[in-house]
Amino acid sequence: MDPFLGRAAFHIGFYIAFVAGALLLFLEKGTAEYVITQFTLGIGLVYLLLVVLLVQWGKRRER
């Protein structure tokens, strides 16, 4: 895997998770926006986990 591709994917995932986490601090609980932002945070964190796992798998594969 190209290191720049992994870095770009990590930045995208971090941006999504960070913005969603920051928004949760300002939204009212129980609203539709809050629930959607929670889903977005979860998707961002799962995406980050997948990126990290794929980068680690790619490093082991190159050895």
Protein Blocks (a to p, Z undefined) as FASTA:
>chain_A
ZZklmmmmmmmmmmmmmmmmmmmmmpcehiaklmmmmmmmmmmmmmmmmmmmmmmmmmmm
mZZ
